Every structure is written in C-alpha cells, then in structure tokens.
Amino acid sequence: MADDIIVIGAGVAGLSTGCYAHMNGYQARIFELHDKPGGLLTAWKRKGYTFDGCVHWLMGSAPASSFHVIWGELGVLQDTEFAHFDEFAHIVDTDGKELILYTDMDKLAEHMIALAPGDAKAIRGMTRTIKRLSRFDPPIILCARERMGPIEGLKALWEVLPLADVFLGTKGQDWASYVERFEDPFLRDVLTKVYPPGFPTVTVLVVMATQYARAGGYPLGGSLPIARAMEKRFLDLGGQVQYNARVTEIIVENDRAVGVRLEDGTEHRAETIVSAADGHSTIFDMLGGRYIDDTIQRYYDELPPFEPMLMVSMGLEMDLSDHPHGVAYFLDEPITIAGQELNRLGFRHYAEDPHMAPPGHTAATAVFDVDWERWEALGKDRAAYDAEKERVAEQVIAALDARIPGLADAVRVVDVATPLTTVRYTANWKGSVEGWMFSHEVMAMMMKGGMKKTLPGLDRFHMVGHWVEPGGGLPPSAKCGRDLIQNLCHRDRKKFVTTTPE
C-alpha cells in the first residue's frame, strides 16, 4: 500500500513536513541517507566531548514569538532549556582592541560610544532601530503564500506597517554601506569584516534585535537533542523513518512523481513526493535535470551559496567559563587552509553547557568559511587530505594558545570537519551549510513570492528546506514544512490543524 507522502531527508524541513502531515491525517514516510536525524542540525561525540556543528542560538526561544509556536508544535520545547547571554560576541582586532556586541542595546550604545565618542549620534540611531525591530514578529501566515487571502494579507501588512520606514530605509543597502556612517576607523573596519560582502543591513539588525528581545536563546544540549525531539514527535504521531536509505532516483510516470528508488534498488510509492534534500542533487541527479526552466538553471549557474565551513573541534581539560563564549579574532598572521589565507578565526566554547563536556572540561570549536573548489581537489588524494587536516589543527591550536594561554597543553581530543564531511553526511551542494547566500537580489525575489517549491511540468512533487527558503537557518526550514502541509490541506479542501504534545 502506497504512503500518502514520501519525504526525502530527515533534516529539520523533512521532519517538520512529516509531523504536520500526520497532524492533518496524511501518512508520511521519511528516507534519510544518514544514520541519525537532523541533517545539518547535527553534533557528534568524541571521548566524552560533544562537538556541535550547528546551533549557537535559536530564533523562537521567547514565548511571544511565532516561531515559539512552531517549535512547540514540533515537540522541541518540552525538554529544552534556553540560555540567554548578555554578550552576543566579541570582535578582537589584530592589535587586541575589542568590540563587545552586548545584547542589551543601552549597554551596547554606552560601550560603542566609549570606543568612538564622535559616532555617538550614529550609534544611538542604530541601537534605537534595533530596539524597534525587536517588537516585530513575522506572522506565521507570511510564508504560506499559496493560501494567503486578502484578509490574511491585510493582517500581515498590519504587522509590517509600523516598521515600514526601517525596511524601506534599508532596502537595497548592504551592511558595509550601512557601516560607512561611523567615522571611527576601528568601528568601521571590524563591523565591515564581520559579515560577507553584499550581506543585507536589515538581516544583521534583525539578528541583533532577536538577541535584545531574548527571542534567540541557546538551547542547552545543542543540536542533536532538538533533532531527536523532532524525530520523536514524528514517530509518536505515527510516522516512519528509514535511515541509511539514500534516494538515488525520483520515479516519474507521465510527468507525475510517483515514488523513489533507493541505492539498494528498492522502490517505494506515494501519492505525493517531497524533497527536503539538497536542491542540486534533487533536480539534477534524482530527476536527471528533466524538469527545469531558465529561472531554475540560473539559480544554480549564478546565485552564490553560503561558503562551506571548516570546523576544528577541541576537547579541553580546562574551564573556559570566564572567557567570552563567542569571539571573532582577526589575525595579523593568517592561517593557511588548503592554500587559502584566512585572517579571521571564529572561536566558540560551550563551558556554559554541562551537556557538552565532563565537569571542569570544555568543548570548543574554531570555524572558518573556506573555498569549496580547493577542498574538492584535495579530497582526491586521501593522504594529502588527512595531512592538511592535521596541519590546520596545529595552526589553529597555536593561534588560540597565543590568545588563551595554556590551551595547547589542555587539548585532549581534536576533530576536524571539512566541506567534504558536510557532503558525505548531508549531500549538500558544494558543502554549503545554509543554501543560497542572502543578498538583496534574493531578498527582492522573496518579497515577490519567493522561490517556487515545485518544478515546471512535474505533478505531485514539492521541495522544502533551505534551497527553496534562501537565507537558511532552522526556523525557515521548520516553517517551510508547515507551510507545505497547510497548502496541501487547502488543495484537498481540508482544514489545517496543529497540535502540541502533552
């Protein structure tokens, strides 16, 4: 007997799709290539330490947030405790001068004015804007575009209208241009370097507003408990997940998706096929590139994805609770990774989370945005690949030891995850961890209706996840699954319902 829905991928979008499907009477089965849920929402254990590859903060930790509702429906909140920090991050320049991004806007303004008194007016203007944005909570209906009627559209407009001047004032403006208002060279320099070129101003301000509103807390336990909670929710609702089950082909008959073929040759049928998997693999491999148009082709030819990530994880026999939990160090001597010179080292420790390391120990990570092509080439020579991972770890530990004395002697375990690691466990194109890079072009496209979740000429097929929700991140992926089932209910003339676990 065929399922109602087959979902490819047990990441956040896939599990969300499955959960809401069962809440609304559809039978769903998920096929996942890895041996655990979560996709990019992942962590792994090494000798008593947990190394987290994803979540540092989660939008929706505040009860008043619309995303809080979604996480509750997906079973994430029942056993999750959130920590909210007074400091979002420290930014340390090559000469040791430091900017602290406090989550309290009054404290941030005071700190920045002490660093740059001549920029007091611009600083106060920025923090006032962030305070205003903290009151904005996007209505849940906003992304369910296929079913938004005039009344729902007016409700959404009502939410946005009080901040129209902010959104219009930053429209088309990237962060580097916004930062030009500061005259102080230190502020201008470090703030410009924090985000990639072309990154939209409003996105940066919304992130800071989320921290100010205490709506983006860190979930104690990190990534894997969230994935396991969503998996449990799906299973409790009656869903099925098959792990170590890589889908190699979406079966199509008469231009209608009717099932999937797995790597082991088995076939499985359903009324509707949903891919929560990598976009490039779905379109060009599982479907052979047969259902595309010029717009879709342009996405993959021209839109840049987020750069892949290299992460050096360390288990330390030392307590770093007195050290800032998140630091961007700018280096006077670059670290060379696969031939690429990098001047920024992102450091994060988890001393505040007792789940991540034994008492008195700390799990920590150093993260770099790296070049995919270099690692793709390096991966063809296993010995060279392994040697480069070891060399990178040595450089990172030496650089951190110069800033945190004693760190090198405290290292008990080291683990290096490269872009090829990301591809091996998630199949994400070019090792990207968030899909398409957020830019003004992408924002404009989203405001006009977003990326289509279907493919031209192919019936009963849908896509969810960060390859159709540009900007990436966990909340949009969770919401994307919710929106799809809401639209399927609308198609099938069913009332869309949600429930929360008891």
Secondary structure as GFF3:
##gff-version 3
##sequence-region A 1 502
A	DSSP	beta_strand	3	8	.	.	.	ID=ss1
A	DSSP	alpha_helix	12	23	.	.	.	ID=ss2
A	DSSP	beta_strand	28	31	.	.	.	ID=ss3
A	DSSP	beta_strand	43	46	.	.	.	ID=ss4
A	DSSP	beta_strand	49	52	.	.	.	ID=ss5
A	DSSP	beta_strand	58	59	.	.	.	ID=ss6
A	DSSP	alpha_helix	66	73	.	.	.	ID=ss7
A	DSSP	beta_strand	82	83	.	.	.	ID=ss8
A	DSSP	beta_strand	87	92	.	.	.	ID=ss9
A	DSSP	beta_strand	98	102	.	.	.	ID=ss10
A	DSSP	alpha_helix	105	115	.	.	.	ID=ss11
A	DSSP	three_ten_helix	117	119	.	.	.	ID=ss12
A	DSSP	alpha_helix	120	133	.	.	.	ID=ss13
A	DSSP	three_ten_helix	140	143	.	.	.	ID=ss14
A	DSSP	three_ten_helix	145	147	.	.	.	ID=ss15
A	DSSP	alpha_helix	150	160	.	.	.	ID=ss16
A	DSSP	three_ten_helix	161	163	.	.	.	ID=ss17
A	DSSP	alpha_helix	164	169	.	.	.	ID=ss18
A	DSSP	alpha_helix	175	179	.	.	.	ID=ss19
A	DSSP	alpha_helix	185	194	.	.	.	ID=ss20
A	DSSP	alpha_helix	201	212	.	.	.	ID=ss21
A	DSSP	beta_strand	216	219	.	.	.	ID=ss22
A	DSSP	alpha_helix	223	236	.	.	.	ID=ss23
A	DSSP	beta_strand	240	242	.	.	.	ID=ss24
A	DSSP	beta_strand	247	253	.	.	.	ID=ss25
A	DSSP	beta_strand	256	262	.	.	.	ID=ss26
A	DSSP	beta_strand	267	275	.	.	.	ID=ss27
A	DSSP	alpha_helix	279	280	.	.	.	ID=ss28
A	DSSP	pi_helix	281	286	.	.	.	ID=ss29
A	DSSP	alpha_helix	294	302	.	.	.	ID=ss30
A	DSSP	beta_strand	309	316	.	.	.	ID=ss31
A	DSSP	beta_strand	326	337	.	.	.	ID=ss32
A	DSSP	beta_strand	340	349	.	.	.	ID=ss33
A	DSSP	beta_strand	362	369	.	.	.	ID=ss34
A	DSSP	alpha_helix	372	378	.	.	.	ID=ss35
A	DSSP	alpha_helix	382	401	.	.	.	ID=ss36
A	DSSP	alpha_helix	407	410	.	.	.	ID=ss37
A	DSSP	beta_strand	411	417	.	.	.	ID=ss38
A	DSSP	alpha_helix	419	426	.	.	.	ID=ss39
A	DSSP	three_ten_helix	429	431	.	.	.	ID=ss40
A	DSSP	alpha_helix	440	447	.	.	.	ID=ss41
A	DSSP	beta_strand	461	463	.	.	.	ID=ss42
A	DSSP	alpha_helix	474	491	.	.	.	ID=ss43
###
